[in-house]
Amino acid sequence: MNRLRVFIATTDGPSEIQSLVEEDPDIRSVVCLNGTTQSLPISKGYDAFVRKPTGVIERLTGNRVYRLDVSRPITNGNSWQLGVYLAHWLEGEGRLAQQNEDADGIILATGQVNARDLSVEAVGHIPEKLASAQSIIDEALAAGQALTILLPEGDDGPQDDRAVSKVSSIDDAIALLQGTEKTVRTSVPQAEILAPAEPPKEIPKKKAGRPDNTQETAKSRRFFARFLGGSALVVLAGLAAGGFMLWQDGPQEWETLRDDGRLVSLDHALSNAQWPALAKIYRDYRFAGEDLPDNLALSVVGEFPADGGKCAGLRFRDTNTKVEPLGQAAQDGDLTVTGNIPCRIYFELQNKAGDTRYLWLAVEPEMDYTRFRGRDERGKSIQQVVAPGESIRLDIRLPRFRQDQLDYRIRAAAYKKASDEITALVSGARQQSKKELQNLERYGVSVLNFTTVVKGR
């Protein structure tokens, strides 16, 4: 079995797929540069390309989250999709040559993949991409490696180069790679793509007919038998269709919403279900024991001048700062801070659950923004995967010119997987967002709504 190295053709030069690793399903897929922590701008598009229902890779592999490392930045567009799809397919076949592994051949690919029918769409700039990849083309030829260049059928490109293959779909590209050994072909014979025909089935011979004097009786019996059989089939088909619709419009849809972290949509679907009894059974069974309101703890810490003076003019004095705890809460409520006004306030959210959780924390001032000079004096938000006992933190610098009282709204949540809907609710300023977020506690979301009031003496 030959192993292939995959390069993404870009106008800035080919970018090699160095590593492809399955990750925790509760986080997001990411594209990183050369094994570093630097994520590339296409990471969001890559996550959507992987994850159902928008993506196609999860349908191919059954896995929903990956880390992909490439050798050169890929900043925009979707022309990386063909090469990335083929890399996932090759990895599933045990044929992807990753960084520092021996390879029998090289694939250079560009093309956008249609998520609906897996057709390969044109992307343009083919001459520039091939020109920028000339060095790896020359190296492959010098080393005697098989070289396959895959381009969309709708794009212009060299017609006389044996290494170039035009493809109109993912099936075309995979069929080509299945026929790639140590030699390069520009097409795959149609006979290799089509499955071998099955031998014709033997048709049973008809039984001898009845005597002439019993033909009418036989016809009547056959009609009656066919009528009963047809009626039974109609009834069974109706029951099966009804059951399938019941499953498809009910638990199957609800499970999809749950798997995608779309709990608000799930709650609305269950509340408006066509079969309320089935929705109640599903909710009671699926989320039994999920109510975990005590999985979060919020600590508030203040940063003060070490000399006991005011924050104003701190940079002109020969002094440092010190931090002091201002309060802690594990339930919804209020925290009033009196005394000296801190220069900064730190809001620290701890995961108290016994397993890894996805944490959200948002802090917003409930005052007029005209009282703030810097962006970091206003609101902030953070979302991150957090291990048991670990924390995330936001620091808010208080406005330099302030009145006697400052009010901050803190909204926090924890769940076992990422969720765009929870992100929107945590960051939402509307009262309705608070109510909807609290309603998700029945589905295993830990929620904390808090208000901090800072008062001067």
N, C-alpha and C positions, 0 to 999 in steps of 0.2 A: 504494500500500500504506500503510494507516494505521498510525501508531505509537502505542503505548499506554503510559501510566505506571501502575505497579502499587503499590497501597497495601495493607498488611496491617492489617486491622481489629483493634484491641485495646481493652480497656476503658480504657486510659490514653490513648488517642488513636491515630490512624492512623500507621503507620510506613511511610515510603516506601522502596521498593527503589531505592537511589541508584546502585549499581554492581554488576555481576556479571562477574567476571573468572576465566578458567581459570588454575589454578596448577599447580605442579610435581606430578606424580602420586606422588612419593615422600613428600609431606607430608600433612597432614590438612586437610579443609575447615574454614572458619572464618567466623563472622558477626561483623563489626566495626561499631562505632558511628561513623557520620558521617565515614568516612575516617581515623579515628585507629587507634592500635595497641590499643585496648581491645576485647577479644573478649567477646562476650555469652554468658550461661549456656547458650543454646540451641546453641552451636557443636558440642558433642558430638552432640546429636541431629541437627543439620544434616549432620554428616559421615556419620552412619549413614543418613540420608535420601538422601544422594547415592550412597554407595559400595555396589557389589554385595558380597555377596549380600543384605544387609539392605535396601539402598536402591533407589530407583526412577529417580533422575536419570541415573545412569550408563547404565541401559538406554535412556533417552531420547536422550542426547546422545553416548554413547560416551566421555565424559570423567569422571574419578573424583574430581577435586579442584577446588574453587572457593573464591574469596573473595567473600563477599556483604556489601555495606555497606548499612546501613539508617539512617534518620534518627532513629529513636526506639528506646529499649531495648525488647527483647522478652525477658522474663525466664523464662517457663516455659510449659508446655503445648505442644500440637501444632497449635493453630489456625492457625499461620503456614504450614502445609504446602501448602494449596491455592494461596495467592498465590505462594509460592516456586516451586512446580511450574510454574505458568502463566508466571512470569517466565523460567524456563529455556526453556520452549517458545517464548515470544515472541522470546527472544534467538536461538534457533536459526532462527526465521523472519525474523530481521532487523527485528523490529517492537517490540522493547523500547526505550522511551524512557528513557534513563538520566539522571542528574543534569545539569541545564542544557541538555538537548536538547529540541527542540520536540516536542510530543505532540498527537495528534488526539483523544485520549480518555483517560479515567481508569477504572481498575478498582479497586474496593474489595472485597477478598475475605477470607473467613474459613472455615476448614474443615480437618478432619483427613483425610489421605489414607491409605486402606488399602493397604499395600505389596503385598498379594497380588493384589487384583483392581482396584486403582485406583478403588474406590468412595470417595465423599466422605461422611464421617461427621459427625454432629452434634457441636457444641462448646459450645453454650449461650451465655448472656449477650449475646444478639443486640441487645436494646433498648439496653443500655449501650454497646455498640460503635458502633451507629449514632448514638447521641446524641453520643458523643465525636468522631465524624467529621463532625458537621454543618457545620463550617467549610469543609472541602474540598468537601463536597457543594454548599454555596452558591457557592463560588468557581467550581466547574466549570459550574454552571448559569448563573452570571453571564457567564462567558467563552464560553458557547455550545458547550462541549465535550461530547462524548458521555460519559455516565456509566453504568457498568455495575456493579451491586452483586451479587456472587455469594455466596449463602448455601447451606448444606447443606439438602437437602430435608427432613431429619429435624428441623430446628430451627424454632421459631416465628419469625415475622417478618411484616412488613407485606405484605398481600395486594393492596393497591390501588395500589402504587407501581410505575409503569412501568419504573423503573430497576432494580428488584429482580428477580433471576432465581434460582430454586431449582434446584440441580443435585444429582444423585445419584451422578455419576461424573465422572472427568476427561474422558471422551469427551463428556459433555454440555457441560462448560465450554468445551472446545476447539471443538466444533461451534458454540457460541454466538459465540465470538470470531472464528471464520472467517466468520461472517455479519455481524460488526460493522463498519460503515463509519462514516458520520458520524451515523447515527441509532441510537436505542436501541430494542431490542425485548426483550420479556420472555420470548420463547421463539423457537425456531427451527422452522419448518415441517418436518414429518417428511419431506417430499419432498426437502428440501435435505440431510438427513442420510444418506438411503439412496443407495447408488450406483446409477446408471442400469442397468437390466437389459440384459444382452447379448441380441442377436437369437437366436431359436431356431436351433439347428443343424439342418441338413438331414439327414434320416434316409435313408441309402442304400436303394435298392430291392433287394428280394430277387432273386437270380438264379433263372432257370428251373430247375425240378427235373429230375432224370434220368429216363430211361424206366423204366417199371414193373419190367422184368426185371432192373434193376441196383440197385434201391433197397436191398436187403439188403446187397449188397456195399459200397455207399456208406456205409451206416450203420456197418458194421464198420470201414471205413477211417476214418470221422470219429471213432468212439470211440477207435480206436488212436491217432490223431493227438492227440486231446484228452487222452488218458491220458499220452502222452509229454510233451505241452506242460505239462499240469498238474504232472507229476512234476518237470519241469525248473524250473517256477516255485517249487514247494515247496522244492527244493534250493537255488535261488538265494535265495529268501526266508530260508531257514535260515542260509545263509552270510552274507547281509546283516545279519540280526538278530544273529547271533553277532559279526560284525565291529563292529556298532554298539554292542553291549553291551561288547565288548572295549575299544572306544574310550571309551565313556561312563564305564565303571567304572575305566578305566586312565588314559591320558594326559590326557583331558579333565578328569577330577577332579584329577589331579596339577597340571595347569597352573593351575587355579582356586586351589588351595592356594598355589602359588608366587606367583601374582599378588597374592594377599591377604597375603603375608608370613607365612603360617601354616606355617612350616618344620618345626616339631615335628610337626604333624599330617601334613605331607608325608612326613617321615622314617618315621613310624609306618605310613602307608599303603604306602610302598614296601617296608618291611620285612615287611609282612604281605600283600603283593599276591598275588592269585590266580594271576598269571602272573609268577613270579620272574624269568624270562629277560627279559620285556618291561620289568620294573621296572629291571633292571640296565642294559639298553640305554638307557632313558630317563635314568637317573641319570648314566651315563657320558657320554652325548651332551649332555644339557642343562646339566650343571655341569662340563664339561671346562674346566680352567684356573681354576676359581672359588676354589680354596684360596689364601687371601690372609692368612696369619697375621701378616705384618709390617706391617700397615696402621695400627697403633696404637702410640703411645708415651706412657707415663705418667711424669710428673714430680711429685716430692714436694718441697714448699717449706715451710719453717718460718718463723714470725713470732716474733721475739725482742725483748725490751726493748733499746733502743739503748744504754742505760747498762750493759749486761751483768749487770743484777740479775735477780731472780726475777720471775715473772709476778704472783705474789701482791703486792698493794699497788701495782700498776703505775699505777693511776689516781690515786694520791696522790703520785706522784713527778713531777717536772718533766722528763719524757723522752718521746721518741717510740718507735716500733717500727721494726725493720728486718727484711728478709726474706733468708733464706739458703737456697740449694738443699740438699736433703738426699739426693737420689738420683734416678735415672731408670731405667726399665726398658721394654724392648720385648718381653719374653717373660715367661711365668709365672715367679713366683719369690717371694723374700722380701727385704725391706729392713729392716735394723735401724738405728735411729737412737739413737746414744748421745751422752752429753754433757749440756749444758743442755737442759732440757725446754722446747720452744717453747710459746707461749701458744695458737697456732693452727697447724694443718697445712692446707696447700692441696694438693689433688690435681688435677692438670691433665692432661687427656686430649687428645692431638693427633691429628688426622686426617692420616695420612701418605700416603693414597691419592691418585691423580692426578685423582680426581673427587669430587663432592659425596657425602657419606655421612650417614646417620642414626646418631648416636652415643648410646650409653647409658653411664652411669657411676653406680655405687652404692657407697657407703662405709658399712660397718656395724661398730660396735665388737663384738668378741667377748668382752665382759665383762658382768658383771651390771649391768643398768640402774640399780640402786639407787645406783650410784656416781656418777650424773650428776644434776645439778640442773636444767640447762636443756635444752630440746628440741634446740637447735642443737649441744649437746655429743654428741648421739647420732648416729644415722645420717642420711644424706641421699642423694638420688638425683636425677639429671637426665637428660633425653633431648632431643636437639635436632639439627636439620639443620645440618651443618657443612661449609663449603667446604674445598677442599684446603689443607693447611697451617694451618688455623685450629684453635682448641681450645675445649673446655668446661672449667669449673672448679667444684670443690666445696671449700668451706672448712669445716673442723671445729674448733670450739673445744674444747680439751682440758679435762677436768673440773678444777675448782679443787682439789678434795680427791682426790688420786689416790695409788695405790701406786707402786712402783718401775717397773712395766711395764704398758704399754697395748698391746693387740693390736687391729688393724683389718683387716677383710677388704675388699678392693677387687675389684669385678667390673666388667668393661667389655666392650663389644661395639660393632661397627660393621657396618652393612649398607646396601645401596643403597636401601632403602625402609623405611617404618615397619612395625612388627610388634608387636602386643599380646603375642604369645607370647614374643618376645625380652624385652620389658619385664618380663614375669612371671618369666622365668628370671634376668635380671640382678638383680632385687630379691629373688629367692628365697634363703632362708637355708639350704635343705637341700643336702646334698652331692649329691643326685640332680640338683638344678638345675645344679650345676657340670658334671656329666658330660653332661647333655643339651645344655647350652650349647656345650661343647667339641665335641660330635658334629655341631653345625651348621656347623663350619668347612668340611666337605665341600661345603656349599651356598653358600659365598661369604661367610660371617659371620666377621669377624675377632674373636677372643676373647682377653681378657687377664684372668687370675686372679692376684691378688697379695695378699700379706700384709705389712703394715707393723707392726713392733714398735718401740715407743718406750720406751727404757730410760734411767733417770736414773743419774747417777754415784753 
